[in-house]
């Protein structure tokens, strides 16, 4: 346990030491998504690309299930460590790991049982259904591992072991990129091959995380006996974990609603959105990594009641996110058409995808405030603030924005919905953070 990092190191140094490994792992994950989409797009079949894009909400929903125990658990563990209650922190970690495994099994069974109605609800049509079904099935079979790996990925940072977590995540991403062409082309599995590669890479992640926990961790543990003894902490985990998972559930809902809104414009536009979404992940996942990579620092400072350090961390996070988001917006605005053309040369897809990316980059400038604020709410155990922000950005605010703006501006209105939602959520976030600072400090 690196207590000096949490208590004495300069804020920029401590923040970046925890966040940069998270960001690097996420960036490699983005590279994998690039490669994955590129391999799929090499088929030249927009229906296949659309089928895979339609299933994106399911993958995001699996991550949301992991966030219940990953972010909820790491929030509690960070605060307990800040209070020097290490034994309780270990029990909480074991409880979350066991709960995640059980959740994954249940979620897999539900997904497989209701596969066809879920795919219809996601927007699969006659042309895209065969590809969507093939991809969906293998992702469903891999959900126990997708969900489980989210927990150690978050918990290792609470001990200052972010770098080890990064290497494990990177290993899975590299394995995924190696397996993609083998399964998609050499074995002729198409969309199913891409999903199988993803699921197997998450199996590898889980194995590596378990080895790290057994060899390197002093607090995080897999001891089932301690998990059972710590079951009383379930309320503390869920009050933060559920709002945290709502964020990704809202992501799934936002993708579903967007795909539905784009249906009248054809499968080319849905395929373009799938490509644009992957490209936008360059900026979004980096910003998310820097926002949430510092969560253990917020939780520890809160647990130890260090007001000045807490406010210093908050100021640094806001300014860093705003500056980085602006840089991404400028760069991606200009390179958007070249990136889309890298995946597909269809002029309709290129034109639509370029517009989508440029509108998305307005969010890069605005999204830092709600991201950091959500992280703070989770870190300090503010369940109501976390829930409000989780429901807002890609939930209530987004649904209202896409309904109104699509009516007013058609296709461009659909693309403006997320930036508008980010602005509204940012205003709400500032109000919540000001209340937290007054109430707890």
FENGI-V546819 format. One record per helix or strand of 3 or more residues. SS is the DSSP state (A for helix, B for strand). FROM is the first residue (numbers start at 0). LEN is the number of residues. Records with the same first field share a line. If there is no record, write none. Layout:
# FENGI-V546819
SS=FROM-LEN, FROM-LEN
This chain:
# FENGI-V546819
A=2-5, 10-31, 45-9, 55-27, 85-28, 114-8, 128-30, 161-25, 190-26, 223-6, 230-35, 266-27, 294-9, 306-37, 346-34, 382-27, 410-30
